[in-house]
Amino acid sequence: MSMFVRFQLFVVALVFIPAMTHADPLPATRPDWPSFRGNIAMTGIATADLPANPRKLWKIDAGSAVASTAAIVAGHVYVGTQASDLLALNLSDGSLLWKQHCAAALSSSPAVADGRIFIGDEDGKFYAVDAASGKELWTYTTGDKIMSSPTVVGDAVLVGSYDFRLLCFATATGKLKWEFKADKQVHCSPGIFDGAAVIGGCDGKLRLIDIATGQQRLAADIDEAVGASPALCDGHAYFGTINGSVCGVRLSDGKIEWRIGDDKPTIGQILACAAIAGKNVLVASEDDQLLCVARDTGKVVWTFQAKGGIDSSPVVVGQRAFVGSSDGNLYALDLADGHVAWKYTLGGEVTASPAIADDRLVIGTSDGAIYCFGK
């Protein structure tokens, strides 16, 4: 499996959230987890609570590897599998509500809004299905695979494709509102800042695309391919690159305020999305490390070393960050110093990211298991 296939992306809002400016506070998340990173700024912050030692509440066999990160809305779990199945489960006990078979593997993560689920497959087909029944509502076929997870803003849903396009659809009808052509594949999921979609690209650009018009506002030269979706906070974008750099970029003018990776601790290629942890940002890499970096300076505050690569994107819950690893473990790290506050051995490699809602955490593994932890 290629490094891009292993990467999980994406985030959406369940309802419209007003556009942010650089002065806006960190966006609040909902009790639900409607998409890959929990909110349209892709901050990876959960408002739910988890106990000091979460207990395994249930485990199910999904039938194939799970690289897709779950969405959790209204007591239901929605997740894709590598066997091309979109599953709907009861959050309470993991029982199957319905299953929708798609054309190809689902590495994209679902986004849920207004009773609809949006997801793309590796044949390039983009789906809208009814959240209650799994019935297909509309589809659109792109020119290449979809690894990007959708973002919903108001009555629009945005998604990237390997055919170099960022696409914007009407959520209700699937009508294509506009398309933006990048120079290479759009692997990451679009975040939202000040009425614009923010995407990093395989073309080494960080772009702001106006949501209303589809016109480019800004293109910052990063000079390294970006697969991870940037976390957006206080007018800045934070993300890692395929070459292993970590960047803090000012969104008003595209200035790279700091970059680490060459002359700082050795960092492998970064496919995981960053998470905002107060004044710091968390970035994980395939060389087994998770870095906590000061958002204002780029100074490394602490480093956590797993026993396998970390393609799973961390999620912040209170004073801890939860993250999976290819070493088969799910970790909870203390944000003060990065020590392991809790650990559970899942067995299979973990490239999916945690989804946290209703005081429960759901995550899938490469051996086809889906776990739920909580009180």
Secondary structure as UniProt FT lines:
FT   HELIX           3..6
FT   TURN            22..23
FT   TURN            36..37
FT   TURN            40..41
FT   STRAND          45..46
FT   STRAND          55..61
FT   STRAND          71..73
FT   TURN            74..75
FT   STRAND          76..80
FT   TURN            82..83
FT   STRAND          85..90
FT   TURN            91..93
FT   STRAND          96..101
FT   STRAND          111..113
FT   TURN            114..115
FT   STRAND          116..120
FT   TURN            122..123
FT   STRAND          125..130
FT   TURN            131..133
FT   STRAND          136..141
FT   STRAND          151..153
FT   TURN            154..155
FT   STRAND          156..160
FT   TURN            162..163
FT   STRAND          165..170
FT   TURN            171..173
FT   STRAND          176..181
FT   STRAND          191..193
FT   TURN            194..195
FT   STRAND          196..200
FT   TURN            202..203
FT   STRAND          205..210
FT   TURN            211..213
FT   STRAND          216..221
FT   STRAND          231..233
FT   TURN            234..235
FT   STRAND          236..240
FT   TURN            242..243
FT   STRAND          246..250
FT   TURN            251..253
FT   STRAND          256..260
FT   STRAND          275..277
FT   TURN            278..279
FT   STRAND          280..284
FT   TURN            286..287
FT   STRAND          289..294
FT   TURN            295..297
FT   STRAND          300..305
FT   STRAND          315..317
FT   TURN            318..319
FT   STRAND          320..324
FT   TURN            326..327
FT   STRAND          329..334
FT   TURN            335..337
FT   STRAND          340..345
FT   STRAND          355..357
FT   TURN            358..359
FT   STRAND          360..364
FT   TURN            366..367
FT   STRAND          369..374
//
